[in-house]
């Protein structure tokens, strides 16, 4: 019997197929999702369903759709889509949705990201725990026996052109200087959306020369995992940017809701710098507005937001927390260290494509190379996220905290310790693995390395 506690995470469903879940589980989740929607009075009589390029996606999506139909709602199939395209559909059509993807995870994984109408998130505290419990009860009772014969064909829509047109209205790239752009889609959904948004012949031509890497959709990821957060997966992009003499490189994760940036030298630009850059652009359009930043972004981010006349507000790591805080404060923009970027103009949802377009616009509206432009937003030295396997997460965190009795303590999300010289670190437990995640930042590289090594020695000892 499937144990949904193993695959229902803090913000989504994710596990290996068919070892941890299969089409029967997908159908139970479709029933439970629709019951929660119906019980809460969610508007509309349909559910949007999309999937990425993984081979298991169509079957899981079809089983989920059978569960939705069984509870009285119709289904609108979007077919292949990026996660932010599903959010666009949910926001523009005012309907709840389910996106079948395992994002950046390896090929044997698949999952579901669910949202309410208007792309509102479904997380542990906003319906996901209830969906898990209802689905588990259905599976345990034997009430789910498989979808059986296919139902009548669902309505099918291809919203790529509408999605592209909407993004083009938010960021005008038509007047920028010519740019050569290398894009590494990692055989993920960026290979589906980038040609439409940046190169569709039906839309006005842009002054961009796109050099594609791995645009062929392939859920086995034959070239490298579609996880740009891991430096080894950026190597091909870095090399190609230099070889082609490109001004910028972009890397998308598997479902293309995150975007990583490489400068003209092939050097990664930190997501914190991109957060600050985009925040400055949005504040220029909406002076005095609120901008959300994740707890682990550089302290340069709130500094720059204030300098641009904005109001920085910190939020816990994770899209459901960021989106909730954005909605509460009516923030214009939000950014995380993981390269998730959220926009009020995009229903407070995250979209890697829109962040990429802002970065292209900022680069193309002036003459400086990206390394110089991005350097204006990178004031401190960061370690990046470092994972350590530990047997007892809480005990290790307590041990580290005790080692720095004079530091300023923040326990909003894990343990954050700040020091008088401006250095800080955050140590937090993974929600899904026996890991502690460490992020360190300091005014100088020597101080960052020293603090990083001190903490790692304590964690791994």
N, C-alpha and C positions, 0 to 999 in steps of 0.2 A: 504493500500500500504506500502511495506517495506521501511523503512528509513535507508539507508545503513550508514549514518553518525553515527548511534548508534552502529554499529557492526564493522565497518572498523576502526581499531585502528592505532596507530603509526607505527606498524610493521607487523600487520597481520589482519585477520578477526576473530572475536570472539563474540559469543552471545548465548543465549538460543535457543534451538530447541524444538518445532516449533514456539515459541512465537515471537522471534526476526528475525529468518530466517529459510528457509526451502529449499526443493529441487529446487523450481522455482528460488529462489535467487541464489542457487549454479550454476544453469545452466547459469543465466545471468552473473555471475562472470567468469565462464568458457569461455563464448563468449568474454567478455571484456578483460580477461587476454590474450587470443590468439590474439585478434586484436592488443593489445599493443605489443606483441611479433612480430607479422607480420609487423607492421608499423615501428618498430625499427630495422628490419632486423636481428632479433635473429636467429642464425644458427640452423639447424636441422629441421626435418619435424614432430617431435613427441614431446609429453609432457608426463612426468612421473607422475603418480598419485599413492599415497599411503594413508593409513588411519590407525588410532590406534584402540584400542579395544572398543571404544564407539559404542553403538548399532546404532546410527544414521549415523555412518561413511560410510558404504557401499552405502547407498542410496544417500547421499550427493555427494560422489565421483563419482557415476554413472551419476548423473545429470550434474555435472561439466564436466565430460568426453563428454557428449552429446554436450555441448556448444563448447568444444574444436574441436570436429569432425565437427561441423557445420561451423567452420571457416577454415577448410581445413587441419588440422593437425591430425595425428594419435595419438593413446594413447597407452602407455605401462603401464599396471597395475602391480604394485609391491605388491598389497594386503596389509596384515598386515606388519607394519614397524615402527621403531622408526624414529623420525625426523632426527637424524644424519645418519640413513641408507638412507633416501631420499636424503640427501646432498651427501653421498657417490655415489649414483647412478647418480646424476646430475653432479658431478665432474668427475667421471670415464667415463661416457658415453657422456659427453658434451651436455647435454640436459636440458631444463627448467623443473621445476617440481612443484607439489602442494601436500602438506601434510595436510591431514584432521585430526586435533587434536585441543583440547582446553588445551593442556599441563597439568598444575596443577589445572585447574578450576574444579568445582563440576560437577556431572554426567549430569545435564541437559544442559550443555554447549557443543558446538562444534565450530570448527573454521578452518581456512586455513592459512598455512604458505606457501608462494609462493617464488620461486627463479628462476632466469635466469640460463642459462647454466653455468657450472662450479660452481654451488652453490652460485652464486652472489645474494645478497639480494634484495628483493623488499620491500621497505619501502615507507613512505609518500613522500619522495623527490626523489624516484627512481622508480616510476611507480604506486605505490599503490593508490595514490589520483586519477590518471587518470583512473585506473581500476574501482574504486568506482564510479566515475562520469559517465563513459560509461555504467556500469551495471545499475545504477539508471535510466539513460535515457531509457534503454531497458525495464526496469520494468514499468516505468511511461507510456511508449508508448503502452504497451500491446504486444510488439513484442515477449516476452517470454511466451509461453503458456504451457510449460511442455515438457518433453523429448518425451512423447508418446511411441510408440513401441521401444523396445531396438534395438540399432544398432547392426551390426555384432560384434561378440566377439573381444575384443581388444587383443593385444599380452600380455601375462602374463609372468612375470619373478620373480623368487625367488632369490634374491641377498644376502641372509643371509651369505652363505658360503664365497662368494667373499668379502663381507664386513668384516667378521671375519678374513679372511686371510690377508687382507690389514692392519688391525689394528695390527695383530700379527707381521707383518714385521716392523711396526713403533716402537713397544715396545716389546723387547724380555724378556719374563718372565720365560724362561725355566731354567735359572740357579739360580734363587732366592732360599732362604731357604723356607722350607714348611710353609705355612700360613693357618690358619683357618679364613675364611672370611664369615661374615654374610651379606647377601644382602637382603634388603627390597625393593621389586619391587612395593609395593603398589597396586597390581593387574593391574599395567600398563605395558608398553612395555619393561621394563627391564626384566620382566619374559619371554619375547620372545627372547631378544638378549643376555642376560648374559650366558645362557646355551650354546649358539652357540659360542660366542667369547672365553669364559673361560673354556668350558667343552666339546666341540664337539669331538666325538670319531674319526672323520675323520682328526682332526688336532693333532699334537703331544701333549701328556698329559702334563699338567702344575702341579707344586707342590702346588696346591691350594685345600683346602677342603671347598667347598661352602655349607653354611647352608642357605637354601632358606626360605624367608618369603614372603608370598602372591605373588607367581609366577603365580597363575591362572589368566588369562586375564579376567577382569570383569569391564566394564565401569561404573558400579554402585558403585564401591569402597566400598565393604561391610565391610572392616576392618578399613580403615581410608583414608582420601583424599590423593591423590598422590602429595602432596605438602610439601616436606621436609623443605622448608623455614619456615614453621610454627612449632615451637618446639613441639607442642602436637603430631605431626605426626612422630616424631622421637622416641617416648617413647618405642614402641615395639622393635625397633632396639637396642636402648640403653640397654634395659633389656636382650635381647637375646645375645648380645655381652658378657655381664658379665656372664650370665648363662652358655654359651657354652665355656667360656674361650678363646674367639677368639682374634686374634691380631688386627682386624680391622672390622669395619662395613661400608657398603656402602648403601646409599638410593638414588633411582632414582625417578624423577618426572614422571608424566603420560606418556609423550612421550619420556622419557629416554634421553633427550638431556642435562639434568643437573644431576650432581652427588654430593651428600653431604657425608661427611666422619665423622665417629665416631671412637675415639681411643679405646684402650683395656680396659679403665676404664668406657666406655660408655659415655665419654664426647665428645661433638661436636668439630671438628676441623674447624676453621673459613675458609671460602672460600679464604680470603686474604692469609692465611698461605699456602693453597694449590696452589694459584697463584704463590707465591714466590718460593715454592718448585719445581713446574714444570718449572718455568722460569729458575731456577738454572740448572736444568737438560738439558733444551734445549740450554741454553747458553754454557754449557760444550761441546755440539756438534757443536755449531755455535758461536764461540767467537765474541764479539763485535757487535752482532746483536741488533735490536730494539725489545722491548717487550712493548705491549700496556697494560695499566691497566685502569680500570674504575675509574671515579672521586671519588667514595666512597670506594674504597679499602683502606686498612690501609696504612699509610705513611711508614710502614716498607717495603712495596712492592717496591717502587722506590729505597729505600735505598739499599735493597738486590740486586736488578737488577744492580745498579751501582757497588756494591761491587763485583759482579760476572763479571764485565767488560762489561755489556750491556748498552743499551741506553733506559731508560724508557720514554714513551710518554703517556700522559694522554688523555682519550677520554670521551665523554659524555656517560651516561648510555643508553644502548639499543644496540641490536645486529647489526642494520644497521649502526650505528655510529662506533662501534668497528670494524666491517668488512671493512668499507670504509677506516678507518685509517690504518688498517693492510695492505690493498692492496696498499695504498698510500706510506707507509713506507717500504713495504716488510717485515713486522715484522714476527718473527718466532713463536710468541705466544701472546695470550691476555687473560686476566682474569677479571671477574667482581665479585662484592660482592654477586651477586645472584647465584653464582656457575655455570655460563656459562663460558666455557673455549674454546678458539679458537686456531687453529693450522694452520700454513702455509702449513704443509704437508697434511692437510685435506681441501685444497682449501679455507683457511681462515675461515672455518665454525666452528661452535661449536659442540662439541661432549663430552658428559659426560662419555662415555665409555673409550675414550682415556685418559681422565684425571684420571679416576679410575685406569687404567693400569699403568700410570706413578707413581701414589701414591703407588700401590702395588710393583712396581719395586724399588722405593726408600726405602720402608720399608724392602723388602726382600733382598736387596743387602747389608744390614748391620745388626747388632745385637741388636740395641737399640729398645725399645718399641716405638710405634707411638707417645705416649704422650711426650716422650723426643725428638724424632726427630722433631715433629711439633713445639715443644716449641722453637726450634732454629729460627723459622720463625714468632713467635708471640711475638712482643716486646712491644705492647701497649694494652690498655684495650678499647674494643669497646662495644657500647650499643646494636648493632644489629638494624635493621630497625624498627621504631615505627611509627604507623599510627595514625593520629588524623583527625576526621571529622570536617570540618570547613565550614562556609557559604560563606566566601569570601577569597579565597586562597591568592590572591595578597595583600589584605589589611593586612592579618596576617603576611605574609613574610616581608612586609614593616615595620610593628610594631616591629618584632623581630630584624630586621636590625638596627633600630633606637636605640634599647636598648644597642647596643654594638658599640658605635661610634669610638672606638680606635682599633677595630679588623681589620685585613687584609681581604679585601673583594674579592671574586671570584664569578662571575656570569656566568660561563661557562654552568652550568646545575643547575638551581635553585640558591639558596643562600648558598655559603660556606664562613664561617668566621673562620679565623685562629688566634691563640693567641700566645704571645711570649713564653709561657711555653710548646708549642708543642701540646696543645689541639686544637681541631677543631670540627666543626659540619657542616652538610649539611642539608638544609631544601628545599625540592622541591615538587612541586605539581604533583599529579597523573594525567596522561593523560586521564584517563577513569572514575575516581570517584572523589567525592568532598573531597579528602583527601590531607593532607600534610604528607610527609614521612620524618622522622628525623633520621639521623645517627650521632652519637657522638663518638669521640675517644679522649683519653687522656693518659698521661704517667702513671697515677695511677688510681686505681678503685675509690678512694675517689673523685678525680677531675672529672672523667667521670660522676659519679653519681650526683655530684653537678651541673655540667654544663647541663647534661641531664634534671634534674628536673627544673632548671631555665628556659630552653627553653620551655619545655612542659607546665610549668605554664603559660607562655606568650601565647603559641599557644592555649591552652584550656580555658583560662580565659574568 
